[in-house]
Structure formats: structure tokens, C-alpha cells
């Protein structure tokens, strides 16, 4: 049997549907999905099997104009993921089309795209008419010579199978990189922290989510098969701590319950989750916090 294995980078603007596509390809929730932009901080990898091929997805943070150190580190991680991959998939939202941001990505792709297959995936196709899709495909292909163009709906699954089959043919011949049953190479501690951060992001609708981070401080396997997980939520101001806790602790209780239930479903066993909120004014400038998120602190330098 000839096996294939390789890395596929999903790139695009924030909210283009990269995490949704990754989760559908892999068949499990390994990357957090919210309606807020810039939610994927680390290069989360999901592993999908297609016939004799193993496709390792690098889900990169969305590409946008960075303003802060964290933004710059996220954008650097995204381009680094693309430059290291065997295949790159640019995701563009059908209803938003060729935005300024997509234009900037196309210019950068011209620099790093050489020597690897680059596919175009126009996502959320159910939001526009067929003639709009064809026009957009033509416009984007005129700007960059894509190896293949796919019309997909990551959320509904339309066109995803064809994309996965094509990717399986593109990755190089070679031994598998991960055991067949391993879906993500992130330590479970980080996946657990991301799940809690997703729940916080969904619950808190102001700017706050980008100024908080979650760390799994302790993970204890118990004799009865359950896991005790202690997590710290770092915020930058006292006022933010109050928002996260909520009136009489209602917000933190709701977040803890939602995160615990998702973790139990993911792990297939009981979880005892304990959350604590800490004020840490400078966490956005601490190298250690970036390492926890799989980002390089130095990439945040101007």
C-alpha cells in the first residue's frame, strides 16, 4: 500500500470559516468556532484520513491588519503555517468577495505560493446566486493562478468531500505522520482551555474576549476514570473580572457548565471543571502566555 501524508494550511480573513471546515474535515471539534473574528490563536492541527492518505490540517489565525503585539504574533503564525505546508487552501467568503484583505493575501501568496499547490475554496456559497459565484471565481483566478477552485459550504458540508479527496491526492507520498486514531496534536490541556475560551467568547459580547486568555493549570486523572481540571482565566483589569464572574457568579457558572459538558462529550467521561479568574494587567506582553497559545512572542515585535 502506498501511503501519503502532508500538511495543509487553511488561510483566509477572520471568520472565513476555516475552523468550521477543519472540524468538518476531521469529524471532531478541535478548533473553536464562534461568530467573533480572530478566535483561533494557535496553529491547531487536525488529522483527517482519506483512503491511504493522511491530511494534517494547520488551522491558522485569520489574516488581518495587525495593531497589537498579539495581533502581530497571530498573523506571523498564520503565514508561517502557510509557508511550511505542502498545500495551501485560501478560503474566501462568497458574499464578501474580493475584499481589500483578500487582495493583500493574494499579493503575499504570490511570494510564498511557489513550489506548492494552492487551492481556492469559496465558502458560504448558499448566501449568493450562482452567477455571482462564477464571477467571483473568475476574478480571483485572474489575480492568482490557483491549482483548483472549490465551491463549498463548510457549515452544511457541500463540496467538502471533493475538496478532501483532492487534498489527499496532493499530499506527498510517505509514511503517516500520526497514529490513525489521533485527531489533534495539541495537548488536551490546550484543547480544554480553548473550549472554555470559546464559551467565554460566546457569552461576552464586548471587546473583552480578546483581552482574556485561558490556561489549564492542572489536570488530574482520578481513579474512577474522571478528570479534575483546574483552569485560570486571565483578564487585564479588575472591571473585566467582574464581567467574567457576572452577577452573583452567574456568568462564570454558566461558562463552567457549558465547557464541562462539551469536555465530557469530547473525552467520553466525567469531568470536574474548576475555573478561577485572575487579573494580570500585562498578560498581553508576557512571553509565557504566548508559548501557552502556541505563538511566538518575538513575532509580535514591530
Secondary structure, DSSP 8 states (H G I E B T S, - for coil): ---EEEEEEEEESTTSSHHHHHHHHHTS--S---SSSS---S-EEEEEEETTEEEEEEE--------SHHHHHHHHHHHHHHHH-SEEEEEEETTT-S-HHHHHHHHHHHHH-TTSEEEEEEE-GGGS-HHHHHHHHHHHHHHS--SEEEE-BTTTTBTHHHHHHHHHHHS-BS--SS-TT--B-S-HHHHHHHHHHHHHHHH--SGGGGGEEEEEEEEEE-TTS-EEEEEEEEESSHHHHHHHH-GGGHHHHHHHHHHHHHHHHHHTS-EEEEEEEEE-TTGGG-HHHHHHTT--GGGG--
